[in-house]
């Protein structure tokens, strides 16, 4: 799933379904690649003053000697909408004559 992060561009939408069934839609604001030795922890994981989602995966050059990528791809997003979960359809009930 995260393999395709590198193909996202500013303006793309990312949909996330939360544990409570709420759907959150985020818009990609930028995509960056950082070497692991200069990864900006505070920029990626710190507060942004708004509802954001940063998606992080491995990227860049693969080092076959260590079995690891030398960089990370970070997709920065901001919240666009929250949609409440779809309520289950009400189950119709029948009241039979004489059942009350």
Order of alpha helices (4+ residues) and beta strands (2+ residues): beta-beta-alpha-beta-beta
